Amino acid sequence: MMNAAIACVLGASTLAVAFADPRVMIESTYTDTKGLNDLAKTAWQNKGGKYMGTATDIKQLGDPYYIKVLNDTSDFGMITPANAMKWDATEPKQGVFTFDDADKIVAFANKTGAQVRCHTLVWQWEYLLTIGDSSMLTLMI
């Protein structure tokens, strides 16, 4: 009986989360004016410096609500492109390069004064199967 009750509660909460508006803000009790990035820099100032950042991608840059939050470098002093700097995005076809999406994210970061960090070049191992140049494949391994 207890397992059924737990399953029912978990199921209901899962549905509530699945159908919730992702833009609903939770009230904060934090009253200081410093953002997460400011706090990280202060806490680590004598230890080589740290920062707080976030990941973003091209589709999010079209959302005015999202941009308002992302523009606040007191909270996010670094931006990591989620997909725009991955190999399959910058070289969608072998020998054909495009950096348009990556350049847009870097331009946005430059405008706000945020750093940019590329978190991965090769993400999915399946992409290695598309490499036709054996010397390049050897270099990747």
ROBA-412876 format. One record per atom (N, C-alpha, C, O, CB): residue in three letters; x, y, z. Coordinates in steps of 0.02 Angstrom, whole numbers, padded with zeros to 5 digits, always signed. Atoms other than C-alpha are relative to their C-alpha. Glycine has a CB too. Example, Ala and Ser with C-alpha at 12.3 -4.5 7.8 and 13.67 -1.06 7.14 Angstrom:
<recs>
ALA+00045-00059+00000 ALA+00615-00225+00390 ALA+00045+00060+00000 ALA+00097+00059+00033 ALA-00050+00001+00062 SER-00042-00059-00003 SER+00684-00053+00357 SER-00039+00055+00037 SER-00014+00110+00045 SER+00020+00023-00071 
</recs>
This chain:
<recs>
MET+00041-00060+00000 MET+00000+00000+00000 MET+00043+00063+00000 MET+00030+00111-00036 MET-00047+00000+00060 MET-00044-00058-00004 MET+00140+00120+00046 MET+00035+00012-00066 MET+00042+00070-00087 MET+00052-00011+00056 ASN-00033-00007+00065 ASN+00230+00086-00119 ASN-00047+00031-00051 ASN-00026+00072-00092 ASN+00025-00068-00025 ALA+00049-00028+00047 ALA+00071+00126-00215 ALA-00010+00074+00014 ALA-00017+00113-00033 ALA-00067-00037+00006 ALA+00008-00071-00018 ALA+00051+00290-00120 ALA+00060+00041-00023 ALA+00053+00096-00050 ALA-00009+00008+00077 ILE-00061-00035+00022 ILE+00232+00339-00154 ILE+00001+00006-00076 ILE+00017+00059-00103 ILE+00063-00038+00024 ALA+00003-00002+00073 ALA+00212+00294-00338 ALA-00050+00052-00024 ALA-00037+00087-00073 ALA-00018-00069-00028 CYS+00052-00048+00018 CYS+00054+00399-00347 CYS+00025+00071+00009 CYS+00016+00114-00034 CYS-00064-00011+00041 VAL-00027-00067-00014 VAL+00138+00551-00268 VAL+00055+00017-00050 VAL+00056+00073-00076 VAL+00027+00004+00072 LEU-00053-00013+00048 LEU+00292+00535-00378 LEU-00028+00011-00070 LEU-00004+00055-00106 LEU+00049-00058-00001 GLY+00031-00009+00065 GLY+00184+00516-00532 GLY-00033+00068-00007 GLY-00025+00101-00059 GLY-00050-00054-00013 ALA+00034-00065+00001 ALA+00081+00670-00489 ALA+00051+00056-00003 ALA+00042+00105-00039 ALA-00045+00008+00061 SER-00050-00053+00000 SER+00236+00774-00453 SER+00037+00003-00066 SER+00055+00057-00089 SER+00050-00010+00058 THR-00032+00001+00066 THR+00316+00718-00616 THR-00044+00035-00051 THR-00019+00074-00092 THR+00014-00072-00022 LEU+00046-00034+00045 LEU+00162+00774-00711 LEU-00002+00075+00013 LEU-00003+00115-00034 LEU-00070-00028+00006 ALA+00000-00071-00017 ALA+00161+00940-00619 ALA+00061+00035-00027 ALA+00056+00090-00054 ALA-00004+00010+00076 VAL-00062-00029+00027 VAL+00342+00972-00667 VAL-00002+00001-00076 VAL+00019+00050-00106 VAL+00061-00039+00025 ALA+00001+00004+00072 ALA+00315+00916-00846 ALA-00044+00053-00032 ALA-00029+00079-00086 ALA-00024-00069-00022 PHE+00046-00049+00028 PHE+00171+01036-00872 PHE+00008+00070+00029 PHE-00030+00115+00012 PHE-00070-00023+00011 ALA-00011-00066-00031 ALA+00238+01181-00769 ALA+00029+00049-00050 ALA+00064+00030-00097 ALA+00048-00007+00061 ASP-00028-00054+00041 ASP+00280+01346-00851 ASP+00072+00009+00021 ASP+00085+00026+00079 ASP-00041+00066+00006 PRO-00070-00006-00019 PRO+00471+01352-00857 PRO+00020+00071+00018 PRO+00074+00082+00045 PRO+00043-00024-00057 ARG-00016-00070-00016 ARG+00464+01541-00836 ARG-00026+00022+00068 ARG-00020+00080+00086 ARG-00028+00045-00053 VAL+00024-00017-00067 VAL+00386+01534-00664 VAL+00060+00010+00045 VAL+00103-00034+00051 VAL-00048-00056+00028 MET-00056-00016-00043 MET+00506+01617-00545 MET-00016-00019+00072 MET-00073-00010+00095 MET+00018+00075-00004 ILE+00007+00017-00070 ILE+00531+01555-00368 ILE+00025+00059+00040 ILE+00079+00085+00027 ILE+00039-00066+00018 GLU-00019-00056-00042 GLU+00537+01692-00238 GLU+00065-00016+00037 GLU+00075-00072+00061 GLU-00056+00017+00051 SER-00064+00009-00034 SER+00710+01716-00164 SER+00001+00040+00065 SER-00030+00093+00070 SER+00059+00021-00045 THR-00009-00037-00063 THR+00755+01767+00013 THR+00067+00036+00000 THR+00083+00070+00050 THR-00005-00048+00060 TYR-00064-00033+00005 TYR+00925+01831-00045 TYR-00011+00075-00008 TYR-00049+00096-00051 TYR+00042-00028-00060 THR+00012-00072+00001 THR+00935+02018-00012 THR+00061+00042-00021 THR+00054+00102-00032 THR-00022+00023+00067 ASP-00059-00037+00021 ASP+01113+02066-00061 ASP-00005+00017-00074 ASP-00045-00013-00110 ASP+00065-00041+00014 THR+00002-00020+00070 THR+01145+02151-00228 THR+00050-00037-00043 THR+00047-00033-00104 THR+00012+00075-00005 LYS-00050+00037+00039 LYS+01291+02040-00279 LYS-00032-00062-00032 LYS-00072-00097-00001 LYS+00059-00021+00045 GLY+00024+00059+00035 GLY+01254+01908-00409 GLY+00047-00059+00010 GLY+00099-00052+00044 GLY-00008+00014-00075 LEU-00040+00061-00009 LEU+01324+01731-00419 LEU+00072+00009-00025 LEU+00118-00015+00007 LEU-00033-00057-00037 ASN-00067-00010+00027 ASN+01472+01784-00527 ASN+00041+00045+00047 ASN+00099+00031+00060 ASN-00003+00031-00070 ASP-00034-00044-00047 ASP+01516+01926-00409 ASP+00020-00037+00063 ASP+00076-00029+00088 ASP-00046+00060+00019 LEU-00014+00039-00061 LEU+01506+01809-00259 LEU+00057-00050-00012 LEU+00100-00059+00031 LEU-00062-00037+00024 ALA-00054+00048+00016 ALA+01617+01679-00345 ALA+00067+00035-00005 ALA+00117+00010+00021 ALA-00016-00037-00066 LYS-00063-00037+00007 LYS+01748+01808-00389 LYS+00025+00023+00069 LYS+00085+00019+00082 LYS-00009+00062-00045 THR-00019-00022-00068 THR+01748+01876-00210 THR+00026-00059+00041 THR+00077-00053+00074 THR-00059+00033+00035 ALA-00019+00058-00040 ALA+01758+01704-00131 ALA+00068-00029-00020 ALA+00104-00057+00021 ALA-00053-00054-00004 TRP-00061+00031+00025 TRP+01903+01649-00240 TRP+00054+00050-00020 TRP+00102+00031-00054 TRP-00017-00043-00059 GLN-00046-00051+00025 GLN+01996+01813-00266 GLN+00073-00013+00016 GLN+00117+00007-00023 GLN-00019+00067+00028 ASN-00070+00015-00018 ASN+02154+01752-00177 ASN+00021-00070-00020 ASN+00076-00092-00001 ASN+00009+00010+00074 LYS-00015+00069+00019 LYS+02149+01578-00253 LYS-00002-00010-00075 LYS-00023-00063-00099 LYS-00049-00048+00034 GLY-00002+00007+00072 GLY+02171+01610-00438 GLY-00062+00023-00037 GLY-00064+00021-00098 GLY+00012-00070-00017 GLY+00060-00026+00032 GLY+01999+01681-00470 GLY-00046-00055-00025 GLY-00024-00105-00053 GLY+00019+00044-00056 LYS+00052+00045+00026 LYS+01838+01592-00512 LYS-00055+00044-00029 LYS-00054+00105-00021 LYS-00029-00047+00057 TYR+00056-00036+00029 TYR+01682+01641-00603 TYR-00061-00046-00001 TYR-00055-00106+00009 TYR+00016+00025-00071 MET+00062+00038+00007 MET+01502+01586-00622 MET-00025+00014-00070 MET-00028+00071-00093 MET-00054+00020+00055 GLY+00024-00008+00068 GLY+01435+01555-00794 GLY-00060-00044-00013 GLY-00088-00075+00032 GLY+00054-00015-00049 THR+00057+00040+00021 THR+01299+01469-00891 THR+00010-00022-00072 THR+00050+00007-00109 THR-00066+00039+00008 ALA-00001+00023+00069 ALA+01273+01374-01052 ALA-00059+00032-00037 ALA-00111+00044-00008 ALA-00003-00078-00005 THR+00054-00027+00041 THR+01170+01445-01194 THR+00009-00025-00071 THR+00060-00055-00088 THR+00000+00078+00002 ASP-00004+00018+00070 ASP+01133+01414-01375 ASP-00039+00050-00041 ASP-00073+00094-00013 ASP-00026-00072-00012 ILE+00030-00050+00045 ILE+01068+01508-01526 ILE-00074+00010+00013 ILE-00097+00068+00016 ILE+00011-00021-00071 LYS+00073-00010-00008 LYS+00883+01475-01497 LYS-00017+00040+00062 LYS-00067+00076+00062 LYS-00035-00068+00002 GLN+00014-00039-00061 GLN+00892+01549-01321 GLN+00014+00074-00011 GLN-00016+00116+00023 GLN+00042-00027+00058 LEU-00016-00070+00011 LEU+00967+01710-01389 LEU-00057+00039-00032 LEU-00055+00100-00037 LEU+00062+00006-00044 GLY+00059-00033+00027 GLY+00799+01747-01470 GLY-00055+00010+00052 GLY-00108+00037+00035 GLY-00027-00041-00057 ASP+00050-00005-00053 ASP+00705+01743-01304 ASP+00015+00060+00044 ASP+00064+00060+00082 ASP-00002-00065+00043 PRO-00015-00062-00037 PRO+00694+01918-01226 PRO+00003-00011+00076 PRO+00043+00022+00110 PRO-00053+00051-00015 TYR-00002+00014-00072 TYR+00658+01849-01051 TYR+00068-00031+00018 TYR+00100-00011+00067 TYR-00057-00048+00020 TYR-00064+00034-00011 TYR+00811+01736-01062 TYR+00058+00050-00007 TYR+00104+00049+00034 TYR+00009-00058-00050 ILE-00054-00049+00013 ILE+00920+01877-01132 ILE+00006+00048+00058 ILE+00062+00067+00077 ILE-00013+00038-00065 LYS-00002-00046-00057 LYS+00873+01991-00988 LYS+00041-00031+00057 LYS+00081+00004+00088 LYS-00071+00017+00025 VAL-00037+00035-00052 VAL+00942+01862-00866 VAL+00073-00010-00021 VAL+00119+00001+00019 VAL-00032-00068+00017 LEU-00067+00014+00025 LEU+01093+01818-00974 LEU+00043+00063-00003 LEU+00104+00059+00003 LEU-00004-00032-00068 ASN-00036-00064+00003 ASN+01141+02002-00991 ASN+00031+00020+00067 ASN+00076+00062+00069 ASN-00046+00055-00024 ASP-00023-00020-00066 ASP+01171+02013-00804 ASP+00066-00035+00017 ASP+00066-00091+00043 ASP-00053-00018+00053 THR-00065+00031-00012 THR+01358+01981-00790 THR+00018-00002+00074 THR+00068-00033+00093 THR+00054+00038-00037 SER-00012+00010-00071 SER+01348+02000-00602 SER-00020-00071+00020 SER+00005-00098+00069 SER-00040+00053+00043 ASP+00019+00070-00011 ASP+01264+01829-00609 ASP+00040-00048-00044 ASP+00063-00100-00020 ASP-00074-00010-00013 PHE-00033+00045+00047 PHE+01345+01753-00764 PHE+00056+00037-00036 PHE+00043+00075-00083 PHE-00050-00028-00051 GLY-00057-00034+00030 GLY+01520+01812-00810 GLY+00033-00042-00054 GLY+00084-00022-00082 GLY+00051+00017+00052 MET-00028+00045+00051 MET+01553+01668-00930 MET-00057-00035-00034 MET-00107-00054-00003 MET+00050-00051+00032 ILE+00051+00034+00040 ILE+01452+01590-01070 ILE+00033-00060-00035 ILE+00086-00053-00066 ILE-00033+00048-00051 THR-00022+00060+00036 THR+01476+01413-01136 THR-00051-00017-00053 THR-00108-00033-00036 THR+00011-00060+00050 PRO+00047+00021+00052 PRO+01397+01378-01305 PRO-00016-00074+00008 PRO+00029-00116+00010 PRO+00029+00015-00070 ALA+00021+00069-00012 ALA+01297+01219-01281 ALA+00017-00045-00060 ALA+00040-00101-00051 ALA-00075-00004+00015 ASN-00012+00041+00060 ASN+01315+01158-01461 ASN+00037+00037-00055 ASN+00068+00005-00098 ASN-00065-00024-00027 ALA-00025-00039+00056 ALA+01376+01300-01573 ALA+00074-00007-00014 ALA+00096+00009-00069 ALA-00016+00071+00012 MET-00072+00008+00011 MET+01561+01261-01550 MET+00020-00074-00004 MET+00080-00090-00006 MET+00039+00034+00055 LYS-00016+00071+00008 LYS+01549+01072-01563 LYS+00018-00013-00073 LYS-00003+00023-00119 LYS-00059-00045+00023 TRP-00025+00016+00066 TRP+01631+00991-01711 TRP-00055-00008-00052 TRP-00050+00018-00108 TRP+00042-00062+00003 ASP+00053+00011+00049 ASP+01469+00938-01794 ASP-00037+00064-00018 ASP-00071+00067-00069 ASP-00049-00051+00026 ALA+00031-00065+00015 ALA+01408+01118-01785 ALA+00046+00044-00042 ALA+00023+00082-00085 ALA-00019+00037+00065 THR-00048-00043+00036 THR+01567+01200-01851 THR+00023-00032-00066 THR+00047+00004-00110 THR+00060+00014+00044 GLU-00017+00034+00063 GLU+01601+01068-01986 GLU-00055-00051-00014 GLU-00045-00112-00007 GLU+00070-00035+00005 PRO+00057+00045+00010 PRO+01430+00997-02031 PRO+00011-00052-00056 PRO-00019-00106-00055 PRO-00062+00040-00016 LYS-00020+00046+00054 LYS+01504+00916-02187 LYS+00076+00004-00004 LYS+00104+00059-00001 LYS-00035+00018-00069 GLN-00073+00001-00001 GLN+01685+00863-02197 GLN+00029+00049-00051 GLN+00014+00046-00110 GLN+00025-00071-00014 GLY-00032-00051+00042 GLY+01788+01008-02264 GLY-00041+00063-00010 GLY-00017+00111-00040 GLY+00014-00029-00067 VAL+00043-00060+00005 VAL+01642+01132-02253 VAL-00009+00027+00070 VAL-00038-00005+00113 VAL-00069-00018-00034 PHE+00001-00029-00066 PHE+01657+01249-02106 PHE-00049+00058+00005 PHE-00057+00097-00043 PHE+00070+00023+00020 THR+00042-00057-00015 THR+01534+01370-02030 THR+00005+00016+00074 THR-00001-00027+00117 THR-00074-00013-00020 PHE-00006-00022-00069 PHE+01557+01471-01873 PHE-00054+00053+00016 PHE-00047+00090+00065 PHE+00070+00029+00013 ASP+00051-00052-00008 ASP+01400+01579-01890 ASP-00031-00001+00070 ASP-00034+00051+00103 ASP-00054-00010-00052 ASP+00032+00004-00065 ASP+01313+01517-01732 ASP+00050+00014+00056 ASP+00035+00049+00104 ASP-00032-00069+00011 ALA-00052-00013-00051 ALA+01475+01516-01631 ALA+00017+00074+00002 ALA+00025+00103+00056 ALA+00063-00042-00015 ASP-00016-00072+00003 ASP+01514+01693-01691 ASP-00054+00042+00032 ASP-00040+00092+00065 ASP+00010+00021-00072 LYS+00056-00038-00030 LYS+01341+01753-01637 LYS+00004-00004+00077 LYS-00009+00046+00111 LYS-00067-00027-00024 ILE-00006+00006-00073 ILE+01367+01685-01461 ILE+00059+00039+00026 ILE+00055+00072+00078 ILE+00005-00074+00020 VAL-00059-00039-00021 VAL+01542+01760-01450 VAL-00015+00075-00004 VAL+00005+00112+00041 VAL+00061-00018-00045 ALA+00018-00071+00006 ALA+01475+01928-01512 ALA-00045+00021+00058 ALA-00036+00075+00086 ALA-00036+00013-00067 PHE+00043-00015-00057 PHE+01339+01922-01378 PHE+00041+00006+00063 PHE+00032+00053+00102 PHE-00055-00053+00008 ALA-00043-00001-00060 ALA+01468+01882-01244 ALA+00044+00062+00001 ALA+00052+00094+00053 ALA+00044-00063+00004 ASN-00041-00060+00004 ASN+01581+02022-01304 ASN-00040+00063+00017 ASN-00014+00108+00050 ASN+00031+00007-00070 LYS+00043-00058-00014 LYS+01436+02144-01295 LYS-00014+00007+00075 LYS-00019+00063+00100 LYS-00066-00008-00038 THR+00015-00003-00071 THR+01402+02098-01114 THR+00063+00000+00044 THR+00059+00013+00103 THR-00044-00058+00020 GLY-00062+00003-00038 GLY+01584+02080-01063 GLY+00013-00068+00032 GLY+00057-00075+00074 GLY-00001+00052+00054 ALA-00009+00067-00028 ALA+01567+01894-01023 ALA+00056-00037-00037 ALA+00070-00024-00095 ALA-00066-00040-00005 GLN-00049+00045+00031 GLN+01703+01765-01056 GLN-00037-00054-00039 GLN-00096-00066-00027 GLN+00048-00031+00053 VAL+00029+00057+00036 VAL+01672+01622-01177 VAL+00045-00060+00012 VAL+00106-00056+00010 VAL-00006+00016-00077 ARG-00037+00063-00010 ARG+01722+01443-01143 ARG-00032-00055-00041 ARG-00092-00069-00035 ARG+00001-00019+00076 CYS+00024+00057+00039 CYS+01706+01300-01266 CYS+00008-00062+00042 CYS+00064-00078+00063 CYS+00040-00006-00068 HIS-00004+00056-00046 HIS+01664+01147-01164 HIS+00017-00067-00032 HIS+00040-00112+00003 HIS-00064-00007+00036 THR-00018+00063+00033 THR+01690+01010-01293 THR+00004+00010-00075 THR-00037+00046-00104 THR-00050-00056+00018 LEU-00005-00003+00073 LEU+01747+00991-01471 LEU-00032-00062-00030 LEU-00071-00058-00077 LEU+00073+00007-00022 VAL+00029+00063+00024 VAL+01703+00808-01498 VAL-00044-00027+00056 VAL-00020-00041+00111 VAL+00056-00052-00020 TRP+00048+00020-00052 TRP+01548+00754-01403 TRP-00022-00072-00009 TRP-00012-00113+00036 TRP-00060+00046-00001 GLN+00028+00067+00010 GLN+01469+00600-01479 GLN+00050-00042-00040 GLN+00075-00021-00092 GLN-00067+00004-00037 TRP-00048+00043+00033 TRP+01581+00455-01528 TRP-00022-00018-00071 TRP+00020-00032-00114 TRP+00011-00064+00040 GLU+00025+00017+00066 GLU+01468+00421-01678 GLU+00027+00048-00053 GLU+00034+00030-00112 GLU-00077+00001+00000 TYR-00025-00048+00048 TYR+01535+00579-01759 TYR+00066-00022-00029 TYR+00082-00008-00087 TYR+00007+00070+00032 LEU-00064+00024+00025 LEU+01705+00497-01774 LEU-00008-00047-00059 LEU+00037-00053-00101 LEU+00038-00036+00057 LEU+00013+00046+00055 LEU+01627+00370-01892 LEU-00008+00036-00066 LEU-00003+00005-00119 LEU-00062-00042+00014 THR+00010-00039+00062 THR+01595+00510-02019 THR+00066+00027-00028 THR+00066+00055-00082 THR-00047+00057+00013 ILE-00065-00026+00022 ILE+01780+00554-02033 ILE+00029-00046-00053 ILE+00043-00105-00039 ILE+00049+00009+00059 GLY-00026+00041+00056 GLY+01842+00493-02202 GLY+00075+00001-00005 GLY+00104-00045-00035 GLY-00030+00024-00064 ASP-00073-00007+00004 ASP+02023+00550-02183 ASP+00031-00041+00056 ASP+00024-00023+00115 ASP+00021+00075+00005 SER-00028+00045-00051 SER+02117+00410-02094 SER+00052+00034+00044 SER+00058+00018+00103 SER+00031-00060-00033 SER-00049-00035-00042 SER+02257+00527-02036 SER-00034+00044+00052 SER-00010+00050+00108 SER+00048+00042-00044 MET+00038-00041-00047 MET+02129+00642-01955 MET-00030-00044+00055 MET-00028-00027+00114 MET-00056+00040-00035 LEU+00029+00046-00048 LEU+02044+00495-01872 LEU+00053-00025+00049 LEU+00040-00030+00109 LEU-00032-00060-00036 THR-00055+00021-00044 THR+02212+00435-01804 THR+00017+00055+00049 THR+00030+00041+00108 THR+00062-00019-00042 LEU-00014-00056-00044 LEU+02244+00608-01733 LEU-00054+00007+00055 LEU-00038+00024+00111 LEU+00004+00065-00039 MET+00055-00007-00048 MET+02073+00607-01648 MET+00003-00054+00053 MET-00017-00042+00110 MET-00066-00003-00037 ILE-00003+00055-00048 ILE+02105+00440-01565 ILE+00060+00009+00043 ILE+00073-00032+00087 ILE+00002-00069-00036 
</recs>
